[in-house]
Amino acid sequence: MSRSATQAATVHSGALTRLGYCGGVGSFLGSSAIVGLSTTITMWQLGLGLDASQVGALSAVLNFAIAAGSLLAGWLCARFGMTRIFNWVNLISTIGFLLCAIAPNFIILLIGVTIVGIGTGLDLPVSISVMSRDANDPAAGSKLVTVTQLGWQIGMLGASLIAFAVSALPGATGGRIMFTILAVVACGLWLWRLRSQEFATLHTNAERSAQSTQPEDSSMASSAPESDPVIQHTGISTPTGPFGMPKQLIPAFVSLLVFYIGWNLVANTWGQFQTYMLVNAHASQSLATGLGIILYVVMFAANWTVSVTVNTRWRNPLFVAGGIVALAAMILMAAGGGSLWVIVAATAIMYVGLPLAGEAICKVWTQETFPPTSRAAVQGFILGFSRLLCGLFAFVTPALVMPGTIGVTLWGFVAVVAVFVASGCAFIRLRHHVAA
């Protein structure tokens, strides 16, 4: 390779790395919005005089708005172009965060939360699809996709630390500071994506490459590591399944959807109600918050492991190991009968298993398996539909994790973990079967 070609490759690699960080910041905002609202909700309640139904409405509306944003991703990308949505979506989030920060009453706060949810829900599937497209390389694309999961975990940890720092401030002041910080980050991200010349070059090159590819090649998915061959599409030019996917991919899509619904039901419930469960298991508020921060660090470490092994032969073995660990942790938690320290220990173990067999690998599978023209829509539907179900489940979760009912609830979650692990393993087998 010539010196100029080597330099060009280095520049391209650096631009892709920064694109991955850019996508990771988008995920940071998504998780920060969820955790930021849940950790400051009592501040808003006190400062704005909210009643219990209004508090519940804020949490539910955020979930439903994120779901709506994700479900709209495919249609908006087809209507306005993936790159344009990627560049401008964080302006929507900025406006939402600012409305929350200055909200004088419940209605304005509710509108702000709705806009934040739509913006952050739209960002994730679009960012993942843009990074996978621009990488134009299977291994690089998979690596970039896993970076978004690290950003998601950092967002959870960051929002918890901010909430802890402002917890002593009067009224809604702490909540206003939280959302002001997030508005500044969202505005900076919007300007970064919009004004970056190296990102513009990546987008332009990827779009030209896609336009110059023959139809029979454009439906080919990116290739996966040799240990996990991707499903090869066979040049079908007419869509025969939902979202324009080839018909033979429908079983894989269904198994992936079932997997993510089950995984997200567990992860979202613990993300939103972990502190609530710990307090009801007789932990103090400060102890519950501190334990939550430590547990987020554990989960980040596990997600980092996925990031460094995603393009190796350890990908599938780690998935299976993570599923077994998560199932064992949930059984331990259920057998403990709601005891505080059993819940803490089992949750720590589960936070090792869930990332190894969880969202990061689901995102990679989606980008590797489905045609480029379908990825944003497929990813958006999987994320959005599962978020919608999680939002509905959140209405009844508080009653299910009370001391009198948590024992039965935890055994129900054992079944949920078993189902999503089995569905993930079924997806792996389907990939090999169709590729064979």
TORSERO-946527 format. One record per residue: x, y, z of N, C-alpha, C in turn; residue in one letter. Coordinates in steps of 0.05 Angstrom, whole numbers, padded with zeros to 5 digits, always signed. Each point is the difference from the previous one (the first is absolute). Layout:
% TORSERO-946527
XYZXYZXYZa ...
This chain:
% TORSERO-946527
+00017-00024+00000-00017+00024+00000+00018+00025+00000m -00007+00020-00017+00015+00025-00001-00003+00016+00025s +00019+00019+00003-00001+00017+00024-00026+00016+00001r -00008+00011-00024-00024+00017-00001-00025-00017+00007s +00000-00025-00010-00023-00018+00006-00001-00006+00029a +00024-00005+00012+00001-00006+00029-00010+00024+00016t +00008+00024-00008-00009+00024+00014-00030+00004-00002q -00011-00006-00024-00029+00003-00005-00015-00020+00018a +00011-00025+00001-00013-00020+00017+00000+00008+00029a +00022+00012+00009+00002+00009+00028-00020+00022+00006t -00002+00019-00019-00019+00022+00004-00029-00011+00001v -00006-00019-00018-00026-00012-00001-00006-00014+00027h +00019-00015+00010-00003-00014+00025-00005+00019+00023s +00015+00022+00000-00004+00020+00021-00028+00013-00001g -00009+00005-00024-00027+00012-00004-00021-00020+00010a +00003-00025-00006-00019-00020+00009-00001-00003+00030l +00024+00002+00012+00002-00001+00029-00016+00023+00013t +00004+00024-00011-00014+00023+00010-00030-00001-00005r -00008-00013-00023-00028-00005-00006-00012-00018+00021l +00015-00021+00009-00009-00018+00021-00004+00015+00026g +00019+00018+00007-00004+00016+00024-00024+00018-00002y -00005+00011-00024-00023+00017-00005-00026-00016+00005c -00001-00024-00011-00023-00017+00005-00003-00007+00029g +00023-00005+00013-00001-00006+00029-00011+00023+00016g +00005+00025-00007-00011+00023+00014-00030+00000-00003v -00010-00007-00024-00029-00002-00004-00013-00020+00019g +00013-00023+00003-00010-00020+00019+00002+00010+00028s +00021+00015+00006+00004+00012+00027-00025+00017+00007f -00009+00016-00020-00023+00017+00005-00026-00016+00004l -00002-00023-00015-00024-00016+00003-00002-00012+00028g +00021-00012+00010-00002-00012+00027+00000+00022+00022s +00014+00022-00005-00001+00022+00020-00028+00012+00003s -00015+00001-00022-00027+00009+00001-00017-00017+00018a +00003-00027-00003-00016-00019+00016+00008+00001+00029i +00026-00003+00005+00010-00001+00028-00002+00028+00012v +00005+00021-00016-00002+00027+00010-00028+00007+00011g -00021-00009-00015-00027+00005+00009-00006-00017+00025l +00007-00026-00001-00007-00017+00023+00014+00008+00026s +00025+00011-00002+00015+00007+00024-00007+00028+00010t -00014+00016-00016-00007+00027+00009-00031+00003+00002t -00015-00021-00004-00029+00002+00000-00011+00011+00026i +00012-00008+00023-00009+00010+00025+00006+00030+00003t +00021+00009-00013+00006+00029+00000-00021+00015-00015m -00007-00010-00023-00021+00013-00016-00027-00001+00015w -00005-00022+00013-00025-00003+00015-00002+00021+00022q +00022+00005+00014+00000+00020+00021-00001+00028-00011l +00017+00005-00021+00002+00027-00010-00025+00010-00015g -00013-00018-00014-00023+00008-00016-00027-00009+00012l +00002-00013+00023-00025-00009+00014-00015-00021-00016g +00014-00019-00011-00013-00021-00016-00013-00021+00018l -00023-00011-00010-00012-00022+00015+00010-00027-00011d -00008-00021+00012+00010-00027-00007-00006-00007-00029a -00024+00008-00010-00007-00007-00027+00017+00015-00020s +00007+00025+00006+00017+00016-00018+00028-00012-00001q +00010-00009+00023+00027-00012+00001+00000-00025-00017v -00021-00017+00002-00002-00024-00016-00002+00007-00030g -00014+00021-00006-00004+00008-00028+00026+00008-00013a +00017+00014+00015+00026+00009-00011+00017-00024-00008l +00002-00020+00017+00016-00024-00006-00012-00016-00023s -00026-00003+00000-00013-00015-00022+00003+00014-00027a -00005+00027+00000+00002+00015-00025+00028-00001-00011v +00021+00001+00017+00027-00002-00010+00005-00026-00014l -00009-00022+00011+00002-00026-00012-00014-00002-00027n -00025+00010+00000-00015-00001-00025+00011+00018-00022f +00011+00023+00008+00012+00019-00019+00025-00012-00012a +00017-00013+00017+00023-00014-00011-00008-00022-00020i -00021-00014+00007-00010-00021-00018-00009+00012-00026a -00015+00023+00001-00010+00013-00024+00023+00009-00017a +00021+00012+00012+00023+00009-00015+00014-00023-00014g +00003-00023+00013+00013-00023-00012-00016-00011-00023s -00027-00002+00004-00017-00011-00020-00001+00018-00025l +00004+00026+00004-00001+00019-00023+00026+00000-00016l +00021-00012+00011+00027+00003-00012+00001-00009-00029a -00011-00023-00006+00001-00011-00027-00015+00018-00020g -00024+00009+00008-00016+00017-00018+00014+00027-00005w +00010+00012+00022+00013+00026-00003+00026-00001-00017l +00015-00022+00003+00024-00003-00016-00007-00004-00029c -00021-00014-00006-00009-00004-00027-00010+00026-00012a -00013+00017+00017-00012+00024-00010+00021+00023-00003r +00018+00003+00019+00018+00023+00000+00030-00008-00004f +00006-00026+00002+00028-00008-00003+00012-00006+00027g +00015-00021+00002+00012-00008+00026+00020+00020+00010m +00016+00011-00018+00021+00019+00008-00013+00026+00011t -00021+00010-00012-00013+00024+00009-00012-00004+00028r -00013-00022+00004-00011-00006+00027+00022-00002+00021i +00022-00013-00007+00023-00003+00018+00011+00027+00008f +00001+00019-00019+00012+00026+00005-00018+00018+00017n -00027-00003-00003-00018+00020+00012-00015-00011+00024w +00000-00026+00006-00017-00011+00020+00006+00012+00028v +00025+00006+00005+00007+00010+00027-00009+00029+00005n -00008+00014-00021-00014+00026+00005-00026-00005+00014l -00014-00021-00008-00026-00007+00013+00005-00005+00030i +00021-00016+00006+00006-00007+00028+00007+00025+00015s +00015+00018-00012+00009+00025+00013-00025+00016+00009t -00018+00003-00019-00025+00015+00006-00015-00013+00024i -00002-00026-00001-00014-00014+00021+00013+00003+00027g +00027-00003+00001+00014+00003+00026-00003+00029+00010f +00001+00020-00017-00003+00028+00008-00027+00005+00012l -00021-00011-00013-00027+00003+00010-00002-00012+00028l +00012-00023+00004-00001-00013+00027+00014+00018+00020c +00023+00011-00008+00016+00016+00019-00014+00025+00010a -00016+00012-00018-00013+00025+00008-00030-00004+00007i -00009-00025+00000-00029-00005+00004-00011+00013+00025a -00020+00017-00002-00012+00012+00023-00023-00016+00012p -00009-00020-00016-00023-00016+00009+00001-00028-00012n -00019-00016+00007-00001-00028-00009-00003-00002-00031f -00017+00016-00012-00006-00002-00028+00026+00005-00017i +00015+00021+00007+00024+00006-00015+00021-00023+00004i +00001-00010+00025+00019-00022+00005-00008-00024-00016l -00026-00006-00001-00009-00023-00016+00006+00003-00029l -00004+00024-00011+00007+00005-00028+00030-00003-00005i +00016+00010+00018+00029-00003-00002+00008-00029+00000g -00011-00015+00019+00007-00029+00002-00008-00014-00026v -00023+00007-00011-00009-00013-00025+00019+00005-00023t +00009+00025-00003+00018+00007-00021+00027-00013+00004i +00010-00001+00025+00025-00014+00006-00002-00030-00008v -00023-00012+00007-00003-00029-00006+00000-00005-00030g -00014+00017-00015-00001-00004-00029+00028+00004-00012i +00014+00021+00009+00027+00005-00011+00020-00022+00006g +00001-00008+00026+00019-00021+00007-00008-00028-00010t -00026-00005-00002-00009-00025-00012+00007-00002-00029g -00002+00022-00014+00007+00000-00029+00029-00002-00005l +00016+00012+00018+00029+00001-00004+00013-00028-00001d -00007-00018+00018+00015-00025+00003-00001-00017-00025l -00023-00007-00011+00001-00017-00025+00012+00014-00023p -00003+00026-00002+00012+00015-00023+00030+00000+00003v +00010+00007+00024+00029+00001+00004+00013-00027-00006s -00012-00022+00010+00011-00026-00005+00002-00007-00029i -00022+00007-00015-00001-00006-00028+00020+00017-00016s +00003+00025+00008+00019+00018-00014+00029-00010+00005v +00006-00008+00024+00027-00010+00006+00006-00026-00015m -00019-00018-00001+00004-00025-00015+00003+00005-00029s -00015+00019-00011+00002+00007-00029+00026+00013-00006r +00008+00020+00016+00024+00015-00006+00026-00016+00004d -00001-00019+00018+00024-00016+00005+00008-00016-00025a -00020-00010-00015+00005-00015-00024+00020-00023+00005n -00001-00011+00024+00018-00022+00007-00014-00014+00024d -00004-00026-00002-00015-00015+00020+00012+00003+00028p +00026-00005+00003+00012+00001+00027-00001+00028+00011a +00006+00021-00016-00001+00027+00010-00028+00009+00007a -00019-00009-00016-00028+00007+00006-00010-00012+00026g +00007-00025+00004-00008-00014+00025+00012+00014+00024s +00025+00008-00002+00014+00013+00022-00013+00027+00006k -00007+00015-00021-00013+00026+00005-00027-00003+00013l -00015-00021-00008-00026-00004+00012+00002-00006+00030v +00020-00015+00008+00003-00006+00029+00007+00024+00016t +00013+00020-00013+00007+00025+00014-00025+00014+00010v -00022-00002-00015-00025+00013+00009-00009-00011+00027t +00005-00026+00004-00009-00012+00026+00017+00010+00023q +00026+00005-00005+00017+00012+00020-00010+00028+00007l -00008+00015-00021-00011+00027+00005-00025-00001+00016g -00017-00020-00005-00025-00004+00015+00006-00004+00030w +00020-00017+00005+00007-00006+00028+00012+00024+00014q +00017+00015-00014+00012+00024+00011-00022+00021+00006i -00020+00001-00017-00023+00018+00005-00015-00007+00026g -00004-00025+00004-00013-00009+00025+00016+00008+00025m +00026-00005-00002+00018+00006+00022+00002+00031+00004l +00003+00014-00023+00003+00029+00002-00025+00013+00012g -00024-00008-00009-00025+00012+00011-00003-00006+00029a +00008-00024+00009-00001-00007+00028+00019+00017+00017s +00024+00005-00011+00019+00017+00015-00010+00029+00002l -00011+00010-00022-00011+00027+00001-00023+00002+00020i -00017-00020-00001-00023+00000+00019+00010-00001+00029a +00020-00016+00005+00011-00001+00027+00012+00027+00008f +00013+00013-00019+00013+00026+00007-00020+00022+00006a -00024-00001-00013-00019+00022+00003-00023-00008+00018v +00002-00023+00013-00023-00011+00016-00008+00018+00023s +00019+00016+00011-00006+00016+00023-00011+00027-00007a -00002+00007-00025-00010+00027-00008-00030+00001+00003l -00011+00024+00006-00028+00002+00006-00018-00002-00025p -00024-00010+00004-00020-00001-00021+00009-00015-00024g -00007+00012-00024+00007-00013-00025+00027+00010-00011a +00015+00014+00016+00026+00011-00009+00018-00022-00011t +00002-00022+00014+00018-00022-00009-00009-00011-00027g -00026-00003-00004-00010-00010-00025+00006+00020-00023g -00003+00026+00006+00006+00020-00021+00029+00000-00008r +00018-00004+00020+00029-00002-00006+00005-00024-00017i -00012-00023+00007+00003-00025-00015-00006+00005-00029m -00024+00011-00006-00009+00002-00027+00014+00023-00015f +00010+00020+00014+00016+00020-00013+00027-00012-00010t +00012-00016+00016+00025-00013-00008-00005-00018-00025i -00022-00015+00000-00006-00017-00022-00007+00017-00025l -00012+00023+00003-00006+00017-00023+00026+00010-00012a +00019+00007+00016+00026+00010-00010+00014-00023-00016v +00000-00024+00011+00012-00023-00014-00014-00005-00026v -00027+00000+00000-00015-00005-00025+00005+00021-00021a +00002+00026+00009+00006+00021-00020+00028-00003-00011c +00019-00007+00017+00027-00004-00010+00002-00024-00020g -00016-00021+00006+00000-00023-00018-00013+00007-00027l -00021+00016+00001-00013+00008-00025+00019+00016-00017w +00014+00019+00011+00019+00016-00015+00024-00016-00010l +00009-00019+00016+00022-00018-00008-00008-00016-00026w -00023-00012+00001-00009-00016-00023-00005+00018-00024r -00011+00023+00004-00008+00017-00022+00024+00013-00014l +00021+00007+00016+00022+00016-00011+00025-00016-00006r +00001-00025+00008+00024-00016-00004+00004-00006-00030s +00022+00009-00011+00007-00006-00028+00008-00029-00003q +00014-00012+00019+00008-00028-00003-00024-00018+00001e -00021+00006+00016-00024-00016+00000-00014+00003-00027f -00001+00025-00010-00013+00005-00026+00013-00016-00022a +00027-00003+00001+00014-00016-00020-00007-00029+00003t +00000-00010+00024-00008-00028+00005-00028-00005-00011l -00019+00018+00006-00028-00004-00009-00001+00000-00031h +00014+00019-00012-00001+00003-00030+00012-00025-00013t +00023-00009+00010+00012-00024-00012-00017-00025+00003n -00013-00003+00023-00017-00023+00005-00025+00001-00018a -00011+00024-00004-00024+00003-00017+00007-00005-00029e +00024+00009-00009+00008-00005-00027+00005-00030-00005r +00012-00013+00020+00005-00028-00002-00026-00016-00002s -00020+00008+00016-00025-00014-00001-00014+00004-00026a +00002+00024-00012-00013+00006-00025+00013-00015-00023q +00026-00005+00002+00015-00013-00022-00001-00030+00002s -00011-00011+00022-00001-00029+00003-00024-00011-00016t +00005-00022-00012-00021-00013-00016-00023-00009+00019q -00025+00000-00010-00023-00009+00017+00004-00027+00012p +00012-00018-00015+00003-00027+00012+00020-00001+00022e +00018+00021+00002+00019+00001+00021-00009+00016+00024d -00019+00020-00006-00007+00018+00021-00016-00012+00022s -00011-00024-00006-00016-00013+00021+00017-00019+00017s +00026-00001-00006+00017-00017+00016+00007+00013+00026m -00002-00016+00021+00007+00011+00027+00030-00002+00003a +00010+00016+00019+00029-00001+00006+00007-00028+00010s +00024-00008-00005+00009-00026+00009+00008+00001+00029s -00005-00022+00015+00007-00001+00028+00026-00015+00003a +00011-00002+00025+00023-00016+00005-00003-00029-00009p +00021-00013-00007-00001-00027-00010-00015-00019+00019e +00002+00006+00026-00013-00018+00019-00029+00005+00002s -00010+00021-00014-00028+00006+00002-00010+00011-00027d -00001-00017-00021-00006+00009-00027-00027+00014-00002p -00001+00021-00014-00024+00016-00003-00019-00013-00020v -00025+00004+00003-00019-00009-00020+00005+00014-00027i +00003-00015-00021+00006+00012-00026-00026+00003-00015q -00006+00024-00009-00023+00005-00016+00005-00007-00029h -00020-00006-00014+00003-00012-00026-00010+00018-00023t +00005+00026+00003-00006+00017-00022-00030+00004-00006g -00017-00001+00020-00028+00004-00004-00005+00030-00004i -00011+00008-00023-00004+00028-00006-00027+00010+00010s -00020-00018+00002-00026+00008+00009-00004-00008+00029t -00007+00019+00017-00004-00006+00028-00022-00021+00004p +00006-00020+00016-00020-00022+00004-00007-00003+00030t +00012+00017+00017-00006-00001+00028-00002+00028+00012g -00006+00003+00026-00002+00026+00012+00026+00015-00002p -00002+00027-00003+00023+00018-00002+00018-00006-00024f -00011-00013-00020+00015-00006-00024+00021-00022+00003g -00002-00016+00021+00020-00022+00003-00008-00024-00016m +00020-00016-00010-00006-00025-00014-00016-00019+00018p -00017-00015-00012-00019-00017+00015+00014-00020+00018k +00024-00010-00008+00013-00020+00016+00011+00012+00027q +00000+00026+00002+00010+00013+00025-00022+00004+00021l -00025-00006-00007-00022+00004+00019+00004-00016+00026i +00006-00026-00002+00005-00015+00026+00022+00012+00017p +00021+00009-00013+00022+00012+00015-00010+00026+00013a -00016+00016-00015-00010+00025+00011-00018-00006+00024f -00017-00020-00002-00018-00006+00023+00015-00009+00024v +00020-00017-00003+00016-00009+00023+00015+00023+00012s +00010+00019-00017+00015+00023+00010-00019+00018+00015l -00024+00004-00010-00020+00017+00014-00007-00012+00027l -00005-00026+00001-00007-00013+00026+00023+00003+00019v +00024-00004-00010+00024+00003+00017+00001+00027+00013f -00003+00021-00017+00005+00027+00010-00023+00009+00018y -00025-00009-00006-00022+00007+00018+00005-00011+00028i +00008-00026+00002+00005-00012+00026+00023+00013+00014g +00022+00005-00015+00023+00013+00012-00006+00028+00010w -00014+00015-00016-00006+00028+00007-00020+00001+00023n -00017-00019+00002-00019-00001+00022+00015-00002+00027l +00020-00017+00000+00016-00003+00025+00017+00024+00004v +00015+00009-00020+00019+00022+00003-00014+00026+00006a -00023+00005-00013-00014+00025+00005-00013+00001+00027n -00010-00023+00009-00013-00001+00026+00021+00005+00022t +00023-00012-00002+00021+00005+00020+00011+00029-00003w +00002+00010-00024+00009+00027-00004-00018+00021+00013g -00026-00004-00003-00019+00019+00010-00008-00004+00030q +00000-00025+00008-00011-00006+00027+00020-00013+00019f +00026+00000-00008+00020-00012+00018+00001+00014+00027q +00001+00026+00000+00001+00015+00025-00026-00004+00016t -00022-00001-00014-00027-00004+00012+00000-00027+00014y +00010-00021-00014+00001-00027+00012+00018-00001+00025m +00023+00013-00003+00019-00001+00023-00011+00014+00024l -00013+00023-00004-00013+00015+00022-00022-00017+00013v -00016-00013-00016-00021-00017+00010+00011-00025+00013n +00025-00007-00005+00013-00022+00014+00015+00010+00024a -00007+00025+00009+00010+00012+00025+00029+00011-00002h +00008+00008-00025+00025+00015-00002-00007+00030+00002a +00019+00016+00011-00005+00028+00001+00003+00012-00028s -00011+00025-00004+00001+00012-00027+00029+00004-00008q +00018+00009+00018+00028+00005-00007+00014-00026-00007s -00006-00021+00015+00012-00027-00005-00009-00010-00027l -00026+00003-00006-00011-00010-00025+00013+00015-00024a +00003+00026+00003+00012+00016-00022+00029-00007-00004t +00015-00003+00023+00028-00007-00002+00004-00028-00012g -00016-00019+00008+00002-00027-00012-00006+00001-00030l -00019+00017-00008-00007+00002-00028+00024+00009-00016g +00015+00020+00010+00024+00010-00014+00020-00022-00004i +00005-00015+00022+00020-00022-00001-00009-00021-00021i -00026-00007+00000-00010-00020-00018+00002+00009-00030l -00003+00026-00005+00003+00011-00027+00029-00003-00009y +00019+00003+00018+00029-00004-00007+00004-00030-00008v -00012-00018+00015+00002-00029-00007-00010-00005-00028v -00023+00012-00006-00012-00004-00026+00017+00012-00023m +00012+00023+00006+00018+00012-00020+00023-00018-00007f +00012-00012+00021+00023-00018-00004-00008-00024-00018a -00024-00010+00005-00010-00023-00017-00005+00009-00028a -00011+00024-00004-00004+00010-00027+00026+00005-00015n +00020+00009+00015+00027+00004-00012+00011-00027-00010w -00005-00021+00015+00009-00027-00009-00013-00007-00026t -00026+00006-00004-00013-00006-00025+00013+00016-00023v +00007+00025+00006+00011+00017-00021+00027-00011-00010s +00016-00011+00018+00027-00009-00009-00001-00028-00011v -00022-00015+00003-00001-00027-00009-00020-00004-00023t -00013+00022-00009-00022-00003-00019+00010-00012-00027v +00025+00005-00008+00010-00011-00025+00018-00024+00004n -00003-00014+00022+00016-00023+00005-00017-00025+00002t +00013-00023+00002-00015-00026+00002-00013-00003+00027r +00005+00019+00019-00012-00001+00026-00028+00012+00002w -00009+00011-00022-00026+00014+00000-00023-00018+00009r -00004-00022-00014-00022-00018+00007+00004-00014+00027n +00024-00011+00007+00003-00011+00026-00005+00019+00023p +00008+00026-00003-00006+00019+00020-00030+00006+00002l -00014-00001-00022-00029+00004+00001-00013-00022+00016f +00008-00025-00006-00012-00023+00015+00007+00002+00030v +00026+00006+00005+00008+00003+00028-00015+00022+00015a -00004+00023-00014-00015+00022+00012-00029-00008+00005g -00012-00015-00018-00027-00008+00004-00003-00019+00024g +00019-00018+00003+00000-00018+00023+00004+00015+00026i +00018+00019+00000+00005+00016+00024-00025+00016+00008v -00012+00013-00020-00024+00016+00005-00023-00018+00011a -00003-00024-00011-00021-00018+00010+00006-00009+00028l +00025-00007+00006+00008-00009+00027-00005+00022+00020a +00007+00025-00008-00003+00023+00018-00030+00004+00007a -00017-00002-00020-00028+00004+00004-00012-00022+00018m +00009-00025-00004-00009-00022+00017+00009+00005+00029i +00025+00009+00003+00010+00007+00027-00017+00022+00013l -00007+00020-00016-00016+00022+00011-00028-00010+00008m -00012-00016-00017-00026-00010+00006+00000-00019+00025a +00020-00016+00002+00003-00019+00023+00005+00015+00026a +00011+00025-00003+00006+00015+00024-00024+00012+00014g -00022+00000-00014-00025+00009+00012-00002+00030+00006g +00015+00017-00015-00002+00028+00004+00019+00011+00021g +00019-00016+00010+00020+00010+00019+00018+00021-00013s +00006+00022+00015+00015+00022-00011+00026-00008-00012l +00017-00014+00016+00027-00006-00010+00001-00022-00020w -00020-00017-00001-00002-00019-00021-00007+00014-00026v -00018+00020+00001-00007+00016-00024+00025+00014-00010i +00015+00012+00018+00024+00015-00008+00020-00018-00013v +00006-00023+00013+00020-00018-00011-00009-00012-00027a -00026-00008-00001-00010-00012-00025-00001+00021-00023a -00007+00025+00007+00000+00021-00020+00028+00005-00011t +00020+00000+00017+00027+00004-00009+00008-00022-00019a -00007-00025+00006+00006-00023-00017-00015+00003-00027i -00025+00008+00002-00017+00003-00023+00011+00022-00019m +00011+00021+00012+00011+00022-00016+00026-00008-00014y +00011-00023+00006+00021-00011-00016-00011-00016-00023v -00021-00015+00005-00012-00017-00021-00016+00015-00020g -00016+00020+00008-00017+00014-00019+00015+00014-00022l +00022+00014+00005+00014+00012-00023+00013-00020-00019p +00010-00023+00011+00013-00020-00017-00021-00013-00019l -00024-00002+00009-00022-00011-00017-00022+00020-00002a +00006+00024-00012-00019+00021+00001-00001+00018-00023g -00005+00026+00006-00007+00020-00021+00022+00004-00020e +00025+00001+00009+00022+00006-00018+00002-00021-00023a -00001-00025+00008+00002-00021-00021-00025+00000-00017i -00023+00008+00011-00025+00001-00016+00003+00021-00022c +00012+00023+00007+00004+00021-00020+00019-00009-00022k +00021-00014+00008+00019-00011-00020-00013-00020-00018v -00016-00018+00011-00014-00020-00015-00018+00014-00021w -00015+00020+00009-00018+00014-00018+00014+00012-00024t +00023+00014+00005+00014+00013-00021+00014-00020-00019q +00008-00023+00011+00013-00020-00017-00020-00017-00016e -00024-00003+00010-00018-00020-00012-00019+00011-00021t -00009+00025+00003-00021+00010-00017+00012+00019-00022f -00014+00002-00022+00009+00017-00022+00004+00029+00008p +00019+00014-00011+00006+00028+00008-00025+00018-00001p -00018-00005-00020-00023+00017-00002-00021-00006+00021t +00003-00022+00014-00020-00008+00020+00010+00004+00029s +00025+00006+00003+00012-00002+00027-00013+00021+00020r -00002+00025-00009-00011+00020+00018-00028-00007+00008a -00017-00009-00019-00027-00007+00006-00002-00024+00018a +00016-00021-00005+00000-00024+00017+00010+00007+00028v +00022+00014+00001+00011+00008+00026-00020+00017+00015q -00012+00019-00013-00019+00018+00012-00024-00015+00011g -00010-00019-00016-00024-00015+00009+00007-00017+00024f +00022-00014+00000+00008-00017+00022+00003+00017+00026i +00014+00022-00002+00004+00018+00023-00026+00012+00009l -00016+00011-00020-00024+00014+00007-00022-00018+00011g -00005-00023-00013-00021-00018+00010+00006-00010+00028f +00025-00007+00004+00007-00010+00027-00002+00022+00021s +00007+00025-00007-00003+00022+00018-00029+00006+00006r -00018-00004-00020-00028+00004+00004-00011-00020+00021l +00008-00025-00003-00008-00021+00019+00011+00006+00028l +00025+00009+00001+00011+00007+00026-00014+00023+00013c -00009+00019-00016-00016+00022+00011-00026-00009+00012g -00013-00018-00014-00025-00011+00011+00005-00016+00025l +00021-00015+00000+00007-00016+00024+00006+00017+00024f +00012+00024-00005+00008+00018+00021-00024+00009+00017a -00024+00000-00012-00024+00008+00015-00005-00019+00024f +00006-00026-00003-00006-00019+00021+00025-00009+00015v +00023+00008-00009+00025-00009+00014+00001+00007+00029t -00007+00025+00008+00002+00007+00029-00015-00019+00018p -00024-00009-00009-00016-00018+00016+00013-00028+00001a +00014-00008-00022+00011-00026-00002+00026-00004+00016l +00013+00023+00007+00026-00003+00015-00003+00008+00029v -00024+00002+00010-00004+00005+00028+00007-00026+00016m +00006+00003+00026+00009-00023+00015-00019-00024-00001p -00026+00005-00001-00019-00022-00001-00002-00015-00026g +00009+00012-00022-00003-00012-00026+00026-00005-00015t +00022+00010+00010+00025-00001-00015+00010-00029-00003i -00006-00017+00018+00009-00028-00002-00011-00013-00026g -00027+00002-00004-00012-00011-00024+00010+00014-00025v +00002+00027+00002+00010+00015-00023+00027-00009-00009t +00018-00005+00019+00027-00008-00008+00001-00027-00014l -00017-00018+00009-00002-00026-00015-00011+00004-00028w -00018+00020-00003-00009+00006-00027+00023+00011-00017g +00018+00015+00012+00023+00010-00015+00019-00022-00007f +00001-00021+00016+00017-00023-00006-00010-00011-00027v -00026-00003-00004-00011-00010-00025+00007+00019-00023a -00002+00026+00005+00006+00019-00021+00029-00002-00009v +00019-00003+00019+00028-00003-00007+00004-00026-00016v -00012-00021+00008+00002-00026-00014-00009+00003-00029a -00022+00014-00004-00011+00003-00027+00019+00017-00017v +00010+00023+00010+00017+00016-00017+00027-00013-00006f +00011-00015+00019+00025-00014-00006-00005-00021-00021v -00022-00015+00002-00006-00021-00020-00005+00013-00027a -00013+00023-00001-00005+00014-00026+00026+00009-00012s +00019+00010+00016+00025+00009-00010+00016-00024-00012g +00000-00022+00014+00013-00024-00011-00013-00010-00025c -00027+00002-00002-00014-00007-00024+00008+00018-00023a +00004+00025+00005+00008+00019-00021+00028-00008-00011f +00018-00007+00018+00027-00008-00009-00002-00025-00018i -00017-00019+00007-00003-00024-00016-00012+00007-00027r -00019+00018+00000-00013+00008-00025+00020+00013-00019l +00018+00016+00011+00020+00013-00017+00018-00021-00014r +00008-00020+00016+00016-00021-00011-00016-00017-00021h -00025-00005+00006-00016-00017-00017-00005+00014-00027h -00007+00026+00000-00005+00014-00026+00025+00004-00015v +00022+00004+00015+00026+00004-00014+00011-00025-00013a -00009-00023+00011+00011-00025-00009-00008-00007-00029a 
